[in-house]
Amino acid sequence: MKWQGRRQSTNVEDRRGMGGKTLVGGGIGGIVLVLVVMLLGGNPSDVLNSLSTTSTDNSSVPYEESDQEKELASFVSVVLADTEDVWKKEFEEEGKEYKNPKLVLYNGTVQSACGTAGSSVGPFYCPGDQKLYIDLSFYQELKNEFHAPGDFAMAYVIAHEVGHHVQNLLGTMDQGSRQNLSKTQANAQSVRVELQADYYAGVWAHEAQGMDLLEKGDVEEAIRAASAVGDDTLQKKAQGYVVPESFTHGTSEQRMRWFNKGLKNGTIEGGDTLHAKNL
């Protein structure tokens, strides 16, 4: 992706090196937490509240940023700026006003309106404070654990989380509420919400492509990342079999398909996964 020398967002909040509490989950809760990490985009409070945890205090220490981290932080800021431009335009065309989210960089643990989360939770969006949270070490996880390397794979992750912010502003996140639903029904509703965020990530990629910001292989990197975090792929890797009724983010095929659909359409319309008959 062509990003060097381009506008960086001013809506980045750097909390790295601030310390905090380290959460340690026990029993089956720890397993659930790991699964949520791999699936991306979950609300950490849903998991953290169910864990039996202990905490230890880590005093704040000066954070020494490596050259790689400095470059990655700049890249993330540019991607966020691009999403701001894209969604401002899309909202204006809908007669609405887009409110930029904040992106919080942290390492270790972080406190959000959704609760305290560790870096193992992965990137997430908290509707309570309208902020995205990301530990830049996730870039290496994408490469080493998910076999989805490349800067545009990371850009897809950010665009997906911004997609949740778009849902929050449009009220579709409320439509996807899982209150008063059975566990299976709640999981199915969660899949629809997550696939819409993938679609919105595709909308952003469509605009980036139209501005000639993409380089050869970028789209493939994003698609590879979407495939890598499909429920079926992750469950097969973790336990050797899949349990469809436990899916919360969609299969690899679904995630790739909805991202591609957003990439092709480039508009908010066409991404109504909440009412789609066929996902």
Sequence and secondary structure as in RCSB ss.txt:
>XXXX:A:sequence
MKWQGRRQSTNVEDRRGMGGKTLVGGGIGGIVLVLVVMLLGGNPSDVLNSLSTTSTDNSSVPYEESDQEKELASF
VSVVLADTEDVWKKEFEEEGKEYKNPKLVLYNGTVQSACGTAGSSVGPFYCPGDQKLYIDLSFYQELKNEFHAPG
DFAMAYVIAHEVGHHVQNLLGTMDQGSRQNLSKTQANAQSVRVELQADYYAGVWAHEAQGMDLLEKGDVEEAIRA
ASAVGDDTLQKKAQGYVVPESFTHGTSEQRMRWFNKGLKNGTIEGGDTLHAKNL
>XXXX:A:secstr
   TTS   S EEE TT  EEEEEE HHHHHHHHHHHHH S  HHHHHTTS EEEEEE        HHHHHHHHH
HHHHHHHHHHHHHHHHHHTT      EEEE SSEEEETTEEEEGGG SEEETTTTEEEE TTHHHHHHHTS   S
HHHHHHHHHHHHHHHHHHHHTHHHHT  TT  HHHHHHHHHHHHHHHHHHHHHHHHHHHHTT   TTHHHHHHHH
HHHT HHHHHHHHHSS  GGG SS  HHHHHHHHHHHHHH SSTT  TTT S  
